[in-house]
Amino acid sequence: MKEKLDKLLKRYNEVAALLTKKEVLNNPALLKKYSMEYKELQDIIEKYKALLKVEETLKETEELLESGDAEIKELAEKEIEELKEKRDKLQKEIRLLLLPKDPMENKNIIMEIRAGVGGEEAALFARDLYRMYLGYAEKKGWKVELMDSHPTDIGGFKEIIFSISGKDVYKYLRYESGVHRVQRVPETEASGRIHTSTATVAVLVEAEEVDVKINPDDLRIDVYHSSGHGGQNVQKVATAIRIIHKPTGIMVTCQDERSQLQNKIKAMRILRARLYDLYRREKEQKIVNERRSQIGRGNRNERIRTYNFPQGRVTDHRINLSLYNLSEIMEGNLDELIEALIQADENERLAMLSKEK
């Protein structure tokens, strides 16, 4: 690690020198390029310099142990203990900074929630999960946009699709993909028996047009009347869109907007995200088939979390974490849960890095 850090320190000093040169200062493109590189290196170099200082102080303090003065020796031992803790903390922070960053971290997402096992109760649970993520997004200052939904008569959702945009959205929500299970007395159950229902969450990176090229000839686009709420609200004009990507069979529908064009734009965004997710998964499967991450990206058929209402408990099965603040979590207070998932993922990646060495 030291050899790698010394190379980074050398490059950091080189870039710092380049940023003072007239030819760079007068060239906006070069200035931007080197400024970004300097900023990327800054955190890790500052920590490395702090580590070098701690190690130097630790060496000097250890030499004091050879002193014949009992009081100096006692003070030195205490300081050595504190310095070692500081050194270990800095080393871990530096190792984390050296880990390859996921290029998708800063991407926006499209989230899909579908009712699973449990009929109407599963649809109500899908609604509750949607509200939970809305609350979390609001706390983070993110923007949520409804893409498509298929509501049930009693207020649940068979399916709801929405986008979330903002700072580090994918970084925090990437672990939510998978099967979410609820144990509670359903609103539709009069006898008071506890039921188990499920909903599936998919987190898709929102892809740009440059990320996924779609051949128009590969698309079948149908236009139909959206399902209204009856009475005067039923639309007289066909505005709902169904797009089928013929090579993969992926089908997307969108009917929530009033115009055919708006529904088509949203449907294409969803299709692009699903295709990008499909291609990424295929590529990753080939490259890292042997690496089964504890947290990973969340397999959609994997049960990841249980929400137990009678006990007020949420359990994330991937990291064996149980929290007893269910009502707060359902309101969108997900920080403790998500930070634990991020920490577990970082620990595993560090362990993998150590094995590779």
ABEGO torsion letter per residue (X at the ends): XAAAAAAAAAAAAAAAAAAABAAAAABAAAAAAAAAAAAAAAAAAAAAAAAAAAAAAAAAAAAAAABABAAAAAAAAAAAAAAAAAAAAAAAAAAAAABBBBAAAABBBBBBBBBBBGEAAAAAAAAAAAAAAAAAAAAAGBBBBBABBBBBAAGBBABBBBBBBEBGAAAAAAAABEBBBBBBBBAABAAGBBBBBBBBBBBBBBBBAAABBBBAAABBBBBBBBBBAEEAABBABBABBBBBBAAAGBBBBBAABABAAAAAAAAAAAAAAAAAAAAAAAAAAAAAAABBBAAEAGBAABBABBBBAAAGBBBBAAAGBBBAAAAAAAAGBAAAAAAAAAAAAAAAAAAAAAAAX
